[in-house]
Amino acid sequence: MAVYIALFHLTVFAQKDTTFFTIEEALANKNEVFVLDLSFKSIEALPTTITQFPNLHTLIAEGNKISSIPPFISQLSTLQVLDLRDNNITAIPESFGKLSGLKKCFLNKNRISSLPKSIGNLTQLEVLNLEGNKVVDIPETIANLSQLKNLHLEWNLLTTLPEAICSLQNLEALIVYENKLTKLPDCLDQLKRLTVLNIYQNNLTSLPPSIGNIPNLHTLSLDRNKLTKFPKTLGNLEKLVSLKAYGNLLQSLPKSIGKLQQLQVLHIHQNQLKTLPNTIGKLHQLKELVVSFNQLTSLPPDFGTMSTLESLNLFDNKITTLPESFGNLKNLKTLNINKNQLTTLPISFGGLSHLEILKLNHNKIKTIPKSIGGLHRLTELFLTDNDLSILPESIGNLSALQILKANKNKLHKLPNSISRLSSLKAMSLSENNLTSLPSSIGDLTTLEKLIIDKNELYSLPKSIGNLSSLTNFSVNRNNIESIPFSFAQLSNLKILNLTRNQILYLPETIKHLTKLKSLYISKNNLTTIPESIQHLTKLTTLYATRNYLSRKQREQLLRFLPRCNIFSYPQK
C-alpha cells in the first residue's frame, strides 16, 4: 500500500510539471495543461484557445513577435507565472489587473511605455520584471503590491520613482539602473526588507538621508551618477556588504563610512577625491577597495588597520608617500599603485606577507627597500617607468616570483641574487642602462621569456645557454658583437630578436635551435649567414635587412628556407 501511495504522488507531480510546447498538443489534453511554452515560434498574437486550459498556471511565450496583450488574458484565473519577455508589446491592458493569482510576471525587453493603474490589483505578485522597456512613470497603485519581492525597472526612461514604492513592505530587490532618475523618494527607510538597491547610470546629484536608514540593505550600487557627496546617514547601513559609487563627482567621504562594519567591497574610483577619512581604517571586514582615478596625494595614517583587505587599487592618483602602517595589511594579495608619484616605499612594505601581485609602474621610485625580500608569496612584480638604478639583493628571496618587469628605469646592473628566483618565467628589463648580465643569470632554468631591449649590452654571458626553458629572447637595440656558442643549448627557443646590434656573424651551432620560428637579425653587420641555418625547418619568419649580405647570400637563404617568409632587402 505504501509503495502504491508513493507512486501515485509521483504521477500527480509529474503531470503538474508536464510542459506542452504546441497549442495542438495542449488542446488534445486540456485538463492536463499546467505549463504551456510557446517560446520562439514567431507568433504575432496569443491564441484565444489558451483560455480553454482550466489548470494553466504557467504561460511562456518568450522571443516572439507579439505586439499586444489581449484582453481575454484576464480569463486565465489560475495563472501564476507569465513570461512574455523579448516581444514587441507596447501596452498592457487594464484587464491585466484581473490576474489576481499572478506571482511572477516577466515583460522585459518589450516596448511598454506605461503601466495600467489596475496593476495594483495583482496583490499576489512577487516578481515584476520590466527591464528594457520605455516606461516613463510608475502608477501610485503599485503600493498595493504587498507581496512584491523583486522589482526590475532597469533600462527604461524613468525620471522619478513615486513615494508609493516605499509601501512595498516585502520588497527585497529594487533594480532601477540605466534610467534618467534625478532624485529618489525620501522614504526608502520604510523598505524594511530591501537588501539590494541598484540605481547606477542615472542622473542623481544627491541621495535622500533616508537611504542610510534602510535596515537590511546588503548591496548598494550608485555608479555613474552625478553625486558630489554621500549623506552622513550612510554610516547607519549596518548590514551593507557592497558599496559601489564609481564614476561620480564625489569630493569627499563622510567620516561615518567607518561605521560600515560589515562592508567587504568598496568601489569609489573615477571620482574627485583628494583625501580619505582616517575612519576608513575601521572597515575591519573590507576585502576589496578600488580608489583609482582620483586625486589622492596621501593615505590616512590608520589605513593599515584594514587587516582583512585582499585587493587594493590606487591606480592613477597623485600619492607621494605611503603610511608606515601600510605594512600591516597582512592579507593583501593584489596591490595596484600604478601611475602615482611615489619616490620610495615604507620599510614596513615587507610585512605584506600574503601579497601575490604588486604593480608600481609609472611612479618616481628611486629605491626599493630591502624588506621587499619578505614578500615570499609574490608572483608578479611590475616596476616599469621609475627611477631605479639598482635592485636590492634581497630580491633574490622572492622564491615564488614568476613575472618581473622593470622597463624604463636606470638600472646599470642586476644583483647576483637574481639567480635565486627559482620560479621566474618572464623577465623584461628594456630601456635601462645595463652594460652586462651576471653569469648567475644562467641559473634561471624556469625562465621562458627574457626581454632586454634598448640597453647597452656588449656581450652575453656563456651561462645564457643554461636557460633551458627559454622560448622568447630579445636583445633588440644593444651593442652586442657576437653570440656565444652556448646559444646552441637553447633547445626550446622559438623567438630570437637580435635586431640593431653590432653582430658580425652567427655561429654554425645556430642549427641546434630546432624549434625556432622567428629570427630577427636586421640592422647588424652580418656579411654571411651560416649554411647550417637550413636545419631550422620550423622557421617561418626571418628578418635580415640592413646588413652586408650579398645577393648570392640572399638567394641562398631562399633555397635553404623555402617555407620561410624572408625579408632581406634592402641591405646597407
N, C-alpha and C positions, 0 to 999 in steps of 0.2 A: 504493500500500500504506500509506504514512504517513497519508494522508487517511482511509483506512478504519479504521486503528487509533485515530485521534483521535475519529472519530465513535462507535466502539464504546465508548470510555471515557466519552464524554458521555452515551450512552444508559444505561449502567450507573449513572452518577452520578445521572441524572435519576430512574431507577427507585428508587434508595435514598432519594431525597428526596421521593418521592411521598407525599402525605398523604391518608388516607382519612377521610371525615367521617361515614360511617354504617356500621353493622355489616353491613347487607345488601350494600353495595358491597364491603366488605372480604372477606366470606365468598365472594364470587364471584372473588376474586383472592388467595387465602390465602397463597401463596408470595411475593407482591409487597407484602405489608403490612409496611412498616418503621415507619411513623408512623401512629398511629390517634388522631384527635382527636374526642372525644365531648363537648366543652365546651358548656355552656349548652343542654342538651337536656331538662332537668327529670327526668333518670333518677334512680331511687332506689337502684339497685344496679348494680354492674358485671356485665355479662352473662358467663355461663360460656363463651360462644363465643370470648372473647378468648384462650383457651388454644389455639385452633386455628391461630394465626399463628406459624409456626416462626421467622420472621425479625424479629418485632416488637422494636424497640429503644426506641421512644418511645411512651408511653401518656399521653394528656392527657384529663382529664375534669373540667376546672375548672368551677365555678359550677353544680353540680347539687344534688341532694338526697340524695346518697349518705351513709348513716349508718354504714356499716362497711366495712372492707377484708376481702374474702372470703379464706378460707384458700387457695383454689385459685390465688391470685395467685403463690404460690411456684412454680407450674409455668412461669412466664414466664422461662425460663432465659436468654433473650437480652436481657432488659430492661435498658436503661442509664439511661433518663430516665422518671421517674414524676411526673406533676403532677396532684394531687388537691386543689389549693387551693380554698378557698371552697366547702366542702361541710358536712355535719353529722356528720362522723366523730368518734366518741367514744373509740375504742380501736384499737390496732394489734396484730394477732395475732402470736403467736410465730413463725408460719410466714413472717412478713415477712423474717426473717433469712436465708431461703434464696435471696433475690435477690442472689446473690453477685456479679453483674456490674453492679449498680446504681451509677451515678456521680452522678446528680443526683436529689434527692428533694424535692418541694415539697408539704408538707402544711399550709401556713399557712392561717389563717382557718378552722379547724375547732373541734372541742370536745374535743380529746385531752387527757387528764389525766395519763397516764403513758406511758412507753416500755417496750417489752419488752426483756429482757436480750439477746435474740437480735439486737438492732440492732447489737451489737458484731461480728456476723459479716459486716456489709457493708463488707468491707475495701477495696473499690474506690471507696467513696463519697467524692466531692469536695465536694458541696454538700448541706447539710441545712437546710431552712427549715421551722421550726415556729412562726413568728411568729403571734401572735393565737390561741393555744390556751389551755388551762387546765393546762398542765404544772406539777406541783409539785416534781418532782425528776428528776434525770438519773441513769441507772444507771451503775455503775462500768465496765461493759463498753464504754462509749463510748471508753475508752482504746485500744480495738483499731482504731478508725477511722484507720489510719495515713496514709491519703491525703486526709483531710478538709482542705479549704482554707477553706470558708466555713460558719460555723455561726450560724444565726439563731434566737434564742430570745426575741426581744423580745415584749412584750405577753403574758406568761404569769404564773404565780403562784410563781415560784421564790424561795426564801428563802436558798438556798446553792447553790454550784457545787461538784461533787466535785473532789478533787485529781486524779482520773483525767483531768480535762480538760487537765491540764498535760502529758499524754503525747502530745497531738496535735501531733507534730513538724512537720507541714506546714501547720498552721492559719495562715491569713493574716488572717482577719477574724472577730472574735467580737463578736456583737451581742446584748446582753442588756438593753437599756433597757426601762423600764416593767415592772419586776418588783418583788419585795419583798426583794431581797438585803440582808442585814445585814452580810455580810462576804464577802471574796474569799479563795480559797486562796493561801497564801504560797509558791507555786511557779511563779508566772506567768513568771518569768525563763527557764523551760525552753521557753517558746514562742518558739523562735529565729526563726521566720519571720513572727510576728504583726506586722502593720502597722496594723491598725485594731482598737481596743478601745472599744466604745461601751456604757457602763453608766449612762447618765443616768436620772433618775427612779427611783431605788431608795431604800433606807433605810440606806445606808452611812454610818457615823460615822467610819471611818478606812480607810486604804489599807495593804496589806501592803508592807513595804520592797521585796519582790521586784518590784513593779510598776515600780520605777525602773531595773530591770536587764533589761528586755525589749529586746534589742539592735537590732531593726529597727522598733520602734514609730514610726509616722508620724502617726497620729491618735488622740487620747485625749479621749473625751467623758465628763465626770463631772458634768454639770449636774444640778441639782435632787436632790441627796442631802442629807446632814446632816454633811458633812465640816467639821471645825474646823481642820484643818491638812493640809499635804502632807508626805509623808516626805522626809527630806533626800536620799534616793536619786533624787528626781525629776530632779535635775540630770544624772544619768547617761544620760538618754534623748537621746543624741547625734543621733539622726535624727528627733526629734519636730518636726513641722511645724505641727500644730494642737493646741492645748490649750484645752478649754472646761470651765469649772467654775463657771458662774454659778448662782445660786440655792442656795448652800450656807451654811455658818456660818463661813467662813474668817476668821480674825482677823489672820493674817499670812501672808507668803510666805517660803519658805526662801531664804537667800542663794544657794543652789545653783541657783536658777532662772536666774541669769545665765550658766550653762554651756550652756543650750539654744541652741547656736549656729545651729541650722537652723530655729528657731521663727519662723513667719510670722504665725500667728493666736493671740491670747491673749484669751479671754473670761473675766473674773472679776467680772462685775457681780453685783449683788444678793447681796453678802456683808457682812461686818462689818470690812472692812479699814480700819485707821486710818493705816497707813503702807505705803509700798512700799520694798523694799530698794534701796539705791543700785546694787546689781549689776544691776538691771533695765536699766540703761543699756548693758549689754554684749550685749543682744539685737540684734545688728547686722543680722539678717535680718528682724526683725519688721516687718510691714506693717499689721497691724490689731490695735489694743488697745482693749478695752472694759472700763472700770473704773467704770461708772456705778452709782448706788445703793449707795455705800459710805459711809465716814465719814472720808475723807481730808481733812486740813487743809492739806497741802502736798505737793509732789512732790520727790523726791530731787534733789540738785544736778546729778548727771550724767544726768538724764532726757533732755536734749537730744542725747545721743550716739547715740540710736537713729535714725541718719540715713536708714534705709530706710522709716521709719514713714509710712504714707499716710493712715490713718484712726485718729482718736483720739476716744474718747467718755468724758468725765468727768462726765456729767450727774448732778446730784443728789448732790453731796458737800458738803464744808464748806471747800473750798480758798479761802484768803485771798490767796495770792500765787503767782506762777509763777516758777520759777528763771530766771536770766538766760540759761542755756544753752538755754532753750526755743526761742529763735530759730534754733537750729542744726538744727531739724527741717526740713531743706530740701525733703524730698519729701512733706511733709504736704499732703494735698489736702482732707480733711474734718476739722473740729475742732468738737466739741460740748462746751462748758463751761457749758451752761445750768444754772441753779439751784445756784450756789455762792455764795461770799461775797467775790468779788474786788472790790477797790476801784480797782485800776489794772492796767495791763498793762506788762510789761517793754519797754524801748526796743528790745530785740532782736527784738520781735514782727514788725517789718518784714522780718526775714530769712526769713520763711516764704514764700518766693518762688513756691512751687507751690500755695499754698492757694487753694481754689476756694469752699469753703463754711465760714463762720465763724458759730458760734452762741454768743452771750454773753448771752442772755436771763436775767432774774431773778438778777442779781448786784447789787453796790453800786458799780459803776464810776462814778467821777466825771469822769475824763478819758480820752481816747483819745490815745495817743502819736502824734506827727507821722509817725513811721516807718510807720504803717499805710498810708501812701501808696505804700509799696513793694510792696504785695500786688497786683501787676499782673494776676494771673490770677483774682482774687477775683470770683465771680459772684453770691454771696449773702451778705449781711451782716445779722445779726439782733442788735439791741441793746435790745430791749424790756425794760421794767421795770428800769431802772438809775437813777443819779443824775446823768445827763449834763445839763449846762446849755448846752454848745456842742459842735459837731463841728469837728474840725480842718480848716483849709483844704486840707490835703494829701489829704483825702478825694476831692477832685476828680481825683486821679491814678488813681483806680480805674476805668480805662477799660473794663474787662470786666464791671463790676458790672451785674447785671440786677435784683436784688431788694435793697431797703433797707428794713428795718423798725426803727424806733426809737420805738415807742409807749411810753407811761407813763414818760417822763423829765421833765426840767425845762428842755427846750430853749426858749430865748426868741427865737432867731433861727437862720437857716440860713446857712452860708457861701456867698458868691457863687460859689465854685469848684464848687458842686454842679451848675452848668450844664455842666460838662465831663464829666459821667457819660454819655457818648455811647451807652452800651448799655443804660441803665436802662429797665426795663419796668414795674416796680411799686415804689411808694414809699408807706409807711404811717408817719405821724407823729402819730397820735392821742394824746390825753391828754398834751399838753405845754403850754407857756406861750407859744406863738407868737402874736405880735401882727400880723405881716405876713410876706409871702413876697417873696423877692428877685425883681426884674424879670427876672433872668437865668434864672429857672425856665422861661421860655418856650423856652429852647434845648434842652430835653429832648424832642426830637422823636420819640424812640422810646418815650416813656412811655405805657403803656396803662392803668395803674391808679394813681390818686392818692387816698389816704385821709388827711384831716387833721381828723378829728372831734375834738370836745372840746378846742378850743384857744381863743384869744382874738382871732381874726382879725376885723378891722373891714371889711376890703375885700380884693379880689383884684386883682392887677396886670393891666393890659391884655394883657401878654405871655402870659397864660394861654391866650389864643386861638391861640397858635402850637403848642400841644400837639396836633399833627395826628393822632397815633396814639391819643389818649386814648379809651378806651371806658367807663371807670368812674371817676366823680369824686364824692367825698363830702366835704362840709364841715359835717356834722351838728354841732349844738351849738356854734356860734360866735356872733359878734355882727355878722355881715355885713348891711349895709343895702341894698346894690344889687349887681346883676350887670353886669359890663362888657359893652358891646355886642360886644366881640371874641369873646364866647362863641359867636357865630354861626358862627365858623370851626371849631368842634369837630365836624366833619362825621362823625366815626366814633363819637361818644358814644352809648352805649346805656343807661347807668345814671347818673342825676344825683340826688344826695341833698343837698338844701338845708334839711332839717328843722331846726327850733329855731334860727332866726336872727332878724334884725330886718328882713327884706326887705319893702319897701313895694310893689314892682311887679316884674313880669317884662318884659324888653324884647320888643318886637314881633319882633325878629330871632330869637327862640327858634324860629321856624318853620323855620329852616335846619338844625336838629338832626334831620334827616330819618331817622336811624337809631335815634333814642331809643325805648327800650322801657319804661323805668321812670323815673318822675319823682316825687320825694318833696319836697313843699313845705309840709308840715304845720307848725303852730306858728310861723308868721311873722306879718307884719302886712299881708298882702295884702288889698286891697279889691276888686280886679278881676283878671281873667285875660285876657290879650290874645286877641283873636279869631283871631290867626294860629296859635294852638295847634291849630286844626283841621287844619293841614297836617302834623301829626305822625301820620301814618297808621299807623305801626308801634307806636305807644304802646299797651301792653297793661295797664299799671298806673299809676294816678295817685292819690297820697295828698295831699289838700289840706285836711285837717281843722284846726280851731283857728286859723282866720284870721278875716277880717272879710267874707267873701263872702256876698252876699245870696242869697236863694232864687232870684232871677232868674239870678244868675251861675251858681249850681249847676246849674240846669236847662239853661242854655245849654251848659254843659260836656257834659251828656248828649247834647245834639243834635250838638255839634261832634265828639264822640268816641264814636260809637255802639258800637264794638267794644272799648272800653277799660273795664277794671274801675276804676270811680271811687269813691273814698271821700272824701266832702266833708262829712260830718256826724259830730260836731257842729262848730259854729263858736264863736268867742269871744262 
